[in-house]
């Protein structure tokens, strides 16, 4: 079990706040021999995730040490612990101890979100995108926003928190959009957002009619057959994106594919959206520190290039 020692050591530093958070990010490669382990806090539930099989004694030891740290922090309060093993498209999820609320909501920066830890790999809120949602919240005031690949519409909630004028959400998954609508109601937003369960690549006419937009967010899946594969579909997206953008508009482009570099995305923009200029890369939350910036989540901010002044 020596390969897990760094994880075991970090458990002794674990603290639990009121908000959803990643506690241990082995996937960043900064903890040798524990790269397959992540631990997340979805109050009131801890989620232990492994990307390779754990031997029974290693899992037992992990649970034992989590229990010990929990007792040190929470005393006699009941521990709720879920374990998930992921490999490719395969997911095995087990409730190790306690229970998961039937209607499970978590808090992030004053916003509430529905999550579901016992269903599949995606739990309803991508924790590494916290700073992206914060940026949207801080820059959405008075703007018309387009949220592409909106999933459960967390960006939309953040935009409305930030005082946006309106937001359009579009995603192929009507199930995800249904949760997104619930997220809006959960935060008291009964108006200001529209939801379209459509294929983005077949909806340019509708999106154009509702535009232009002062802020566009594109956070597509990196490799989801039938929806979006970054290596072939980002170019298709970028060819059409500028026509949806207002003259002073901003674009947030996201890519979460360890095999694709920052340079890949920047080159795609340069080739297929030459009217956009790079502004900055948003910093990821510190807990998601990665040994390689190219492997981590990439969130790049662009804006429309100002027109050239006539001589």
C-alpha positions as CSV (number, residue, x, y, z in Angstrom):
1,X,0.0,0.0,0.0
2,X,3.0,2.3,-0.2
3,X,1.8,3.7,-3.5
4,X,-1.1,5.4,-1.5
5,X,1.1,6.8,1.2
6,X,1.0,10.4,-0.2
7,X,-2.8,10.2,-0.3
8,X,-2.9,8.9,3.2
9,X,-0.6,11.7,4.4
10,X,-2.8,14.3,2.8
11,X,-5.9,13.0,4.5
12,X,-4.5,14.3,7.8
13,X,-4.6,17.8,6.3
14,X,-8.2,17.5,5.1
15,X,-10.6,20.2,6.1
16,X,-14.3,20.4,5.3
17,X,-16.2,23.6,4.6
18,X,-19.8,24.3,3.7
19,X,-19.2,24.4,0.0
20,X,-18.5,21.7,-2.6
21,X,-14.8,21.2,-3.1
22,X,-12.0,18.9,-4.3
23,X,-9.9,17.7,-1.4
24,X,-7.3,15.6,-3.2
25,X,-6.3,15.8,-6.8
26,X,-4.1,12.9,-7.7
27,X,-4.9,13.4,-11.4
28,X,-2.6,16.4,-11.5
29,X,0.4,14.2,-11.2
30,X,1.9,16.0,-8.2
31,X,1.5,12.9,-6.0
32,X,3.6,10.1,-7.5
33,X,1.9,6.7,-7.3
34,X,-1.4,8.3,-6.3
35,X,-2.3,9.8,-9.7
36,X,-5.4,7.6,-9.9
37,X,-7.0,9.0,-6.8
38,X,-9.3,11.9,-6.2
39,X,-11.4,12.9,-3.2
40,X,-14.3,15.3,-3.4
41,X,-16.6,16.9,-0.8
42,X,-20.2,17.2,-1.9
43,X,-21.7,18.2,1.5
44,X,-22.8,16.1,3.3
45,X,-21.1,13.3,1.2
46,X,-17.4,12.4,0.5
47,X,-16.7,10.9,-2.9
48,X,-13.6,8.8,-3.3
49,X,-12.8,8.2,-7.0
50,X,-10.1,5.8,-8.4
51,X,-9.2,5.5,-12.1
52,X,-7.6,2.1,-11.6
53,X,-8.8,-0.8,-9.5
54,X,-8.0,-0.7,-5.8
55,X,-7.1,-3.9,-4.0
56,X,-9.5,-4.7,-1.3
57,X,-6.9,-4.0,1.5
58,X,-6.0,-0.6,-0.1
59,X,-9.7,0.4,-0.3
60,X,-10.2,-0.8,3.3
61,X,-7.2,1.2,4.5
62,X,-8.4,4.3,2.6
63,X,-11.9,4.0,4.2
64,X,-10.4,3.5,7.6
65,X,-8.2,6.6,7.4
66,X,-11.1,8.7,5.9
67,X,-13.2,7.6,8.9
68,X,-10.5,8.6,11.3
69,X,-10.1,12.0,9.8
70,X,-13.9,12.5,9.6
71,X,-14.2,11.7,13.3
72,X,-11.4,14.2,14.1
73,X,-13.3,16.9,12.2
74,X,-17.0,16.0,12.7
75,X,-17.0,13.9,15.9
76,X,-20.0,11.6,16.1
77,X,-21.7,13.0,13.0
78,X,-22.5,10.2,10.6
79,X,-20.0,9.7,7.7
80,X,-21.5,9.5,4.1
81,X,-18.9,8.0,1.7
82,X,-19.3,6.9,-1.9
83,X,-16.6,5.1,-3.8
84,X,-16.4,5.2,-7.6
85,X,-14.1,3.3,-9.9
86,X,-13.8,4.6,-13.5
87,X,-12.1,3.0,-16.5
88,X,-12.8,4.3,-19.9
89,X,-16.6,4.2,-20.3
90,X,-17.0,1.8,-17.4
91,X,-18.2,3.1,-14.0
92,X,-18.8,1.2,-10.8
93,X,-20.3,3.2,-7.9
94,X,-20.7,1.9,-4.4
95,X,-22.2,3.5,-1.3
96,X,-19.6,2.5,1.3
97,X,-21.1,4.2,4.4
98,X,-24.1,6.3,5.3
99,X,-26.4,7.6,2.6
100,X,-26.8,10.2,-0.1
101,X,-29.6,12.7,0.0
102,X,-32.4,11.9,-2.5
103,X,-32.4,15.6,-3.5
104,X,-28.8,16.4,-3.1
105,X,-27.9,20.1,-3.5
106,X,-24.5,21.7,-2.9
107,X,-23.3,25.3,-2.6
108,X,-20.6,27.1,-4.5
109,X,-20.0,30.9,-4.3
110,X,-23.6,31.5,-3.1
111,X,-25.2,29.4,-5.8
112,X,-27.0,26.1,-5.3
113,X,-26.7,23.2,-7.7
114,X,-28.4,19.8,-7.9
115,X,-25.8,16.9,-8.0
116,X,-26.2,13.1,-8.3
117,X,-23.2,11.0,-7.1
118,X,-24.7,7.6,-7.7
119,X,-25.5,8.0,-11.4
120,X,-22.6,7.7,-13.9
121,X,-19.4,9.7,-14.2
122,X,-20.7,13.3,-14.4
123,X,-22.3,14.4,-11.2
124,X,-24.0,17.6,-12.4
125,X,-21.2,20.2,-11.6
126,X,-17.6,20.2,-12.8
127,X,-15.6,21.4,-9.8
128,X,-12.5,22.4,-11.8
129,X,-14.6,25.1,-13.6
130,X,-15.2,27.0,-10.4
131,X,-13.0,29.9,-11.5
132,X,-14.7,30.0,-14.9
133,X,-18.1,30.4,-13.3
134,X,-16.7,33.1,-11.0
135,X,-15.3,35.0,-14.1
136,X,-18.7,34.8,-15.8
137,X,-20.4,36.0,-12.6
138,X,-18.0,39.0,-12.4
139,X,-18.3,40.0,-16.1
140,X,-22.0,39.3,-17.0
141,X,-23.6,42.5,-15.9
142,X,-26.1,43.8,-18.4
143,X,-24.9,41.4,-21.1
144,X,-26.7,39.0,-23.5
145,X,-25.1,35.6,-22.9
146,X,-24.9,32.4,-25.0
147,X,-24.0,29.2,-23.1
148,X,-23.1,26.5,-25.6
149,X,-22.9,22.9,-24.5
150,X,-24.6,24.1,-21.4
151,X,-25.0,20.7,-19.6
152,X,-26.8,21.5,-16.3
153,X,-26.5,25.3,-16.9
154,X,-24.1,26.2,-14.1
155,X,-22.7,29.0,-16.2
156,X,-26.2,30.3,-16.8
157,X,-26.9,30.5,-13.1
158,X,-23.5,32.3,-12.6
159,X,-24.4,34.8,-15.4
160,X,-27.8,35.6,-13.8
161,X,-26.1,36.0,-10.4
162,X,-23.9,38.5,-12.1
163,X,-26.8,40.5,-13.4
164,X,-26.8,39.5,-17.1
165,X,-29.6,40.8,-19.3
166,X,-30.5,37.3,-20.6
167,X,-28.9,33.9,-21.3
168,X,-29.5,31.3,-23.9
169,X,-28.6,27.7,-23.0
170,X,-28.3,25.0,-25.6
171,X,-27.3,21.3,-25.2
172,X,-28.3,18.0,-26.9
173,X,-29.2,16.4,-23.6
174,X,-32.7,17.3,-22.6
175,X,-32.1,15.5,-19.3
176,X,-29.2,17.8,-18.4
177,X,-31.2,20.8,-19.4
178,X,-34.1,19.7,-17.2
179,X,-31.6,19.7,-14.2
180,X,-30.4,23.1,-15.4
181,X,-34.0,24.4,-15.2
182,X,-34.2,23.1,-11.7
183,X,-30.9,24.8,-10.8
184,X,-32.3,28.1,-11.9
185,X,-35.4,27.7,-9.8
186,X,-33.3,26.5,-6.9
187,X,-31.6,29.9,-7.0
188,X,-34.7,32.0,-7.5
189,X,-34.3,32.7,-11.2
190,X,-37.8,32.2,-12.8
191,X,-37.0,34.3,-15.8
192,X,-34.1,35.6,-17.9
193,X,-33.0,32.2,-19.3
194,X,-34.0,30.1,-22.3
195,X,-33.3,26.4,-22.8
196,X,-32.9,24.6,-26.2
197,X,-32.4,20.8,-26.3
198,X,-30.9,20.9,-29.8
199,X,-27.8,20.0,-31.7
200,X,-25.7,23.2,-31.8
201,X,-24.4,22.5,-35.3
202,X,-28.0,22.3,-36.6
203,X,-29.2,25.4,-34.7
204,X,-27.1,28.3,-36.2
205,X,-30.2,30.0,-37.6
206,X,-32.1,30.0,-34.2
207,X,-28.9,31.1,-32.3
208,X,-28.2,33.9,-34.9
209,X,-31.8,35.2,-34.6
210,X,-31.5,35.5,-30.9
211,X,-28.1,37.2,-31.0
212,X,-25.7,38.8,-31.2
213,X,-24.2,38.1,-27.8
214,X,-21.8,40.1,-25.7
215,X,-20.6,36.9,-23.9
216,X,-20.3,33.4,-25.4
217,X,-19.2,30.4,-23.4
218,X,-18.2,27.2,-25.1
219,X,-17.4,24.3,-22.8
220,X,-17.9,21.2,-25.0
221,X,-17.1,17.6,-24.2
222,X,-13.7,16.7,-25.5
223,X,-14.6,13.3,-26.9
224,X,-18.3,12.4,-27.0
225,X,-19.3,10.6,-30.1
226,X,-22.4,11.9,-31.7
227,X,-22.0,15.2,-29.9
228,X,-18.5,16.7,-30.0
229,X,-15.0,15.4,-30.7
230,X,-12.6,18.3,-30.2
231,X,-10.1,17.2,-32.8
232,X,-12.6,17.6,-35.6
233,X,-15.5,19.6,-34.2
234,X,-13.7,22.6,-32.6
235,X,-12.9,23.9,-36.0
236,X,-16.6,23.6,-37.1
237,X,-17.6,25.6,-34.0
238,X,-14.9,28.3,-34.4
239,X,-15.9,28.9,-38.1
240,X,-19.3,30.1,-37.0
241,X,-18.7,31.5,-33.6
242,X,-17.7,35.1,-34.6
243,X,-20.9,35.7,-36.4
244,X,-22.8,35.2,-33.1
245,X,-20.6,37.7,-31.3
246,X,-21.3,41.4,-30.8
247,X,-18.6,43.9,-31.8
248,X,-17.3,44.3,-28.3
249,X,-18.1,40.7,-27.3
250,X,-16.0,38.2,-25.3
251,X,-15.7,34.5,-25.7
252,X,-14.7,31.9,-23.1
253,X,-13.3,28.8,-24.8
254,X,-12.8,25.6,-22.7
255,X,-11.0,22.4,-23.4
256,X,-10.6,19.5,-20.9
257,X,-8.6,17.0,-22.8
258,X,-5.2,16.0,-21.3
259,X,-4.1,14.8,-24.7
260,X,-4.7,18.2,-26.4
261,X,-2.4,21.2,-25.6
262,X,-3.1,24.8,-25.1
263,X,-1.4,25.4,-28.4
264,X,-3.9,23.1,-30.1
265,X,-6.8,25.3,-29.1
266,X,-5.0,28.6,-29.8
267,X,-3.9,27.3,-33.3
268,X,-7.5,26.3,-34.0
269,X,-8.7,29.8,-33.1
270,X,-6.0,31.5,-35.2
271,X,-6.9,29.3,-38.2
272,X,-10.7,29.2,-38.0
273,X,-11.6,32.4,-36.1
274,X,-8.9,34.9,-37.2
275,X,-11.2,37.8,-36.1
276,X,-10.7,36.8,-32.5
277,X,-7.7,37.8,-30.4
278,X,-6.4,36.1,-27.3
279,X,-6.8,38.0,-24.0
280,X,-5.8,35.6,-21.2
281,X,-5.9,32.1,-19.8
282,X,-8.0,31.8,-16.6
283,X,-6.2,30.2,-13.7
284,X,-7.7,26.9,-12.4
285,X,-8.5,26.5,-8.7
286,X,-5.3,25.8,-6.8
287,X,-6.4,22.4,-5.6
288,X,-6.4,21.3,-9.3
289,X,-2.7,22.1,-9.7
290,X,-1.2,20.0,-12.5
291,X,2.3,18.9,-13.3
292,X,1.6,20.0,-16.9
293,X,-0.5,23.0,-17.8
294,X,-1.3,21.3,-21.1
295,X,-2.9,18.3,-19.4
296,X,-5.0,20.4,-17.1
297,X,-8.3,22.2,-17.9
298,X,-7.8,25.0,-20.4
299,X,-10.0,28.0,-20.2
300,X,-9.0,30.8,-22.7
301,X,-10.6,34.2,-23.0
302,X,-10.9,35.8,-26.4
303,X,-12.5,39.0,-27.8
304,X,-13.2,40.4,-31.2
305,X,-10.3,42.2,-32.7
306,X,-10.9,46.0,-33.0
307,X,-11.3,47.2,-36.6
308,X,-8.2,48.5,-38.2
309,X,-8.1,52.3,-38.4
310,X,-8.0,53.8,-41.8
311,X,-4.9,55.7,-42.6
